[in-house]
Amino acid sequence: MPNSYLNTHPDEKGYFGKFGGSYIPPILEQPFADITKAYNELKNSPEFIKELKYVRKHYQGRPTPISFAKNLTEHCGGAKIYLKREDLNHTGAHKLNHCMAEVILAKHIGKTKVIAETGAGQHGVALATAAAYFGLECEIHMGEVDIAKEHPNVVKMKILGAKVIPVAHGNRTLKEAVDSAFDSYVPQADHAIYCIGSVVGPHPFPMMVRDFQSVIGFEAKEQFFEHEDNLPDNIVACVGGGSNAMGIFSAFIEDEKVNLYGVEPMGVGSMMGQHAATLTFGTEGVMHGFNSIMLKDENGEPAPVYSIGSGIDYPSVGPEQAYLKDIGRTKVGLCNDVEAVDAFYKLSQLEGIIPALESAHAVAYAMKLAKTLGKDKTILVNLSGRGEKDIDFIVDNHPIPNVKF
């Protein structure tokens, strides 16, 4: 990678400082070692790089553009707001960036099936798409709450040929979907690969997903000069597990003048179970095979979490996100449900862009930040996905405002 930080983080054992690693049962040690070996071989393979470039250009529609949000900027009255348009990536979000690459890797190591969890459904749709493209079987685990909220994506997954497994235990959301997918993967590890949907999980997935998502940041770094002849002053992205944020942050980590904001969901309050603001309220802990910051209940177990954005209601966070916050390189922003819905409608009605509810958290924070900065400053938002998946839920629960902004 053309970035010394990315070449040295994580270390060989998968640690970003004290965060990361691989905390898995012995039965999975060899499958994960095989994945690590395959990735280390593939990432520098001219054939792999050529195939991935072809897929991204001729199938995914990359590079995605950067758009200046002129009307939203005027509405906020401060810094200029730009959008990195991952909503225009095929399937409607950033997730396909790593899914296509993970399925290529699966084929390389002789796997015939991919297994994954999904929250908002974007990772599930992306993996089902990649599996269809490359001819692999696909199994997606999804909490019943999210199945009800994200019905359009459930239908898409089934149309694409994936088997959708409803998860009915616990809170029936993303954390439980991960549990279910891992349980299903263990007895199938000889012929299947678990394609983790974010920069979380045991090594090598936090590194591997970040590297595949870094295309966002490196494109943006070049593209922003076309608009401003400079780097952005601020970059804003929502954080659940943190893949879209690491995707855009990765190219700018060594550019210390660029402020990096990861925006967490404050949901409906600060009490346990009302939010999913892990970096803000969490403490160090291990879950799903990696050490990071996590929200815990009174027994030290993963706490119940909530967000209107199904893709970011997760009680932990990627280890690299925890590390970057720990060393002071990133800053944490907060956005509650009301602010996210407001940003959802404002971006739709002012710019003609309907964002995913997860992405709306980043837009909402950028709007707040813009008002505190001068008009000579810039903010680049990673618009990680589009909102078709959320339309039914939003209009049923948060009626369309009658006024123009």
N, C-alpha and C positions, 0 to 999 in steps of 0.2 A: 504494500500500500504506500502511496506517496505521502506518508505522514508518520513521523518517528513514534509518536504516542501510540498509534494503532499497532505498530510493530512490536511494542514492548508491553502492551496491556491487552489481555491479562498475562500472567506468568504461565509457565509450562503446566502448572497444576490447575489453571483456570481461576486464579485469584486476582481480583482488583483490590490491592491492599489486603484487608482482612475479609473482604466480601467475595463470594463466589464459591469455587470449589465444586466437588461432586460428592454428595451424600446419598448414595444409592445402595440398594441391596446387592449382595454378591452376584446374584443371578444376572444383573444388568451390567456388571463391570465390563465384561467382554464386549457386549454389543455397543456400549458407549465408547470403549477403546477403539473398536472398529470404525465408528463414525468419526472419531477424532483423527485417526490415521488417514481415512479417506479424504476428509476435508483438507488436511495438511498437504496431501498429494494433489488434490484437485485445484486448490486455490491458485497455484502457480502453473497449472497446466495450460499451455496455449490452446489446446482443443476445447477445454472447459470454458475458458475465457471467451473464445470465439463463439461457442454455442450460446453462452449467456448473453453476449452482446447482440447476437442475431435475434434471440427471443425478445430481448428488451426493446429493440428497435422496431422489429417487424411484427411483433405479436402484442406486446404490452403497450406500445405507443410512447416509449421514452425517447428523448427526455420530455418530462412534463414541464410546462411553462411556469414562469413567475408572472403573476398579475398584480398590477397596482390597483389597490382598492380605493379609487379616487373619492367615491361618494361616502364611503365609510370613514375615510380620513377627514373629509370636510365635516361630517357629522360629529366626529370626536373633537376636532379643532386643535389637534396637536401634532404629534409625530406622524410621518407618512407610514401607512400600513401596506405591506406587500404580502401576497399569498403564494406559497409554493404549492402548486396545484396537483397534489397527489390524488385528489378526487377524480382527475382525468386519467389516471392510470387504469388500465383494463381491470375490470371487476369493481372499480369505484373506490379503491383505497390503496394504501401503501403495501398491504400484506403480500401481494403477488411478487414483490421484489425478492422476498426470501423463499416463498413457496415454490416458484419455478426452479430456483437453485437447489432447494432441498430435495425436490423430486429427481432432479438430475443426479444428485448425490446418491439417492436411494437406488436408482437404476445402476449406478456405478458399483455399488456393493451387493448387487444381486437381489434386492428386495422387490417384492411384487405387490406390496400393500403399504399404504400410508395411513397413520392414525393420528388424530389431533383432537384438541378441545377447541371450543370457540365461545365467545361471550356475545359480542354484537353480531356475530355471524360473518364478519368480513374475512377473518382468517379461514373459516370453514369454506366459504365460497371460493376464496383464492386457492386453497389446497385442492378442493374438488375440481376446480378449473385446471390446475396443473396436472392432477392425476388423469383427467380426461385427455389432455394434450399428449401426455407421455404414455398413456395406456396402462395405468396402475389402478388397483382397487383402492377405494377410499372409505374410511370410517370416521365420522365426526361425532363427538360427544358434546352435548349442549344442555344446560340447565333448563328445566321446564319454565321457569320465570322468563328467561331470555327467549325461549322458543315462542312464548306468547307475545313478547314485546317486539321481536324481530322476525315476524312471520314471513315477510317477503324474502329474507335471506334463507330461511328454512326451505321455502319452495325452490329457490334457485339451486341450493345444494342437491336437492332430490332430482331436479331436472338434469343436473350435471352428472348424475349417476352415483352420488355418494349415499352411503347408509347413515342416516342421522339417528343417534342413540339418545333418547331423552334421559335426563338425570333427575331423579325424583327425591334424592336424600338431601338433608341439611337445608341450606338456604336456596338450593336449586338454581345457583348462578355459576359464575366462572370458576371459583375455587373448587366447587364440587365436580364441575366438568373436567378439570385437570385431574382430580383424584380418580374419576371414572376412566378417563383415557389411559392413565398410567396402569390401572388395574387390568385393563383390556390388553395393553401392550405386552405386559410381562410374559404371558404364555404364548405370544405370537412373535417374540423377538427374533426367531430364526428366519422368518420370511417378511416381517414388517419393520417399519421404522416409525418412531414417534416424532412427528414434525412439530416441534414446539412453536407456538404462535407468537412469541415475543422474546425479548432479551432476558429470559428467565430460564430456570431449570438447571440441571447439572451441566458442567463443562462437557462439550464445547459449545453448547447452544447459545449462551449469552454473547460469546465472541462471534460465532458463525452468523447468527441472525443480524448482529450489528454490522458485520462486514458486508453482508448482502444488502442491508438497508442503507449503507453509507453512500450508495449511488445518489440518494436524495441530496445529501450535503454537498457532494462534489459537483453535482450539476448546479445546485443553487449558488455555490461560491463563484462559479464562472458566469452564470446568468445574471447575478445581481450587479456585476460591473456594467452590464449593458444598460441597466436602469439608472445607476447612481455613480458609476465610475469609482466605486469604493465598496468595502465590505459593509454589511448591515451593522448598525449599532447594537441591535438587540434581536435575538431569535427566541421565538415562543413556540412551545409544543406541549400538547397534553401528555400526561404520564399516568399510565395504569401499570402495566409491566414496563413499558418504556421503549418499545421498538421504533415508533415513528420519531420519538424525540432523539434517540441515539442515532437514527438515520441521518437527521439533519445536523445534530450537534457534532457528529464525528469529524467533519471536515474543518470545524472551527475551534476545536478544543485548544489548539496551540495559538490561536489568535486571541490573546488575552484582552484586547480592547472590545471584543464582541461579547456582550452579556448574554448568557444562556439561561432561559427561564423554563423550568419544567412545571406545568400547571396541574395540580392535583384536584380531584373532585371533593368538594366540601358537602355535597349532598344537601341534606335538610337541617344539619346541626352538627355540634361538636361532640355529642355523646356517642358512645360505642354503638355501632350499628346504623348510625345516621350518615356516615361519610366513608370515603376510602382514601383519606389523605395520609398515606403511609409514611412518607418522608417527614411530614409535619408532626405526627403523633406517635409514630412507631418506635420500636426498639429492636436491637439486634436479635436475630433468631433464624432458625433453619426450618424451611418448609419446601416441599416439592423438589428436594435434592440440591438446594443451594443455600448458602448463608447470606443474608441481607438484612434489611430493615423490614419489620413486619408489625402489623397491628395484632395485639394479643388480648385474649380475654383474661378473666381473673385466674384461670388455671394455666396461663402461659401458652394456650393453644391459639391457632389463628382465629381472630375475632370475626364476628359477622360484619359485613361491610355493605354499603349501599351507594349507588350513584344512578342518576337518570341515564347515564351513558353505560350501557351494558359491557362495553369493551374495556372499561377502566375501573370496574368495581372488583378489585383484587386486593387481598390483605397483605401483599408483599410488593416488592418492586425489584426490577433488575439490579443485580449486584453492581454493575457499572454506574447506574444512576445513584446508588447509595454511596459509592466511592467518590464520584465527582462532587456530590453535595458535601461529603465529609471533608474533602480537601479544599472546599470553597470555590471550586470552578463553576458550579452551577448554582442558581438561585431557585427557590421554590415559590411558586405563585399558587393562589387558591381561587376556586370558582365554584359557586354553589349552583343548585339546580335552577333557581330563578334567573340567575345571570346567564346560564347556558342557554335556556329557552329564549331569553331576550336576544342574545347574540344570534341564535338560530334564525329568528325572524328578521332581525336587522340585516344580517348578511344577505338573506334571501330577497328582501324588499329593496335594499339599497344597491345591491350589486348583481342580483339575478343569479346568485350561487346558493344552492341549498346545501348546508354542511351537515355532516354527521354530527350527532349530539356530542360525541367524544371531541371532535374537532372544534365544536362550538365553545367548549371550555377554553381552548387556546385563543379563539377569536375574542371571547368575552374579556379575558385577561389582557389581551393586546389593546382592546378598547380602553380599559382602565389605565393601562400603562401610558398609552398615547396622550391622554389628557394631562399627564404629569410632565411631559417632555416638550421641548420646543419644536417648531415646525421644521427645523433643520436636521432633526433626528429621524432615524428609520427603524422600523420594526418589520421583521420577516416572520410570518406565521406559517408553520407547517400545517396546511389544510389537509389533514391525513386521510379524509374520506368524505364521500358525498352522502346526502341524507335521505335518499329514497327509502332506505330500510327503516327510517324512523317516522315517516310521514303519518302512517295510520295511528301510531301511538301518540304522536304529538297532537294531532288535531282532535283526537278523542279525549285527551287529558289536559291540553293547554290550547284552548280555542284560538284561532287566527285573530290577531288584533285588527280592529277596524280602522285604525289610524295609520296614515303614512308617517314615517319617521323624518 
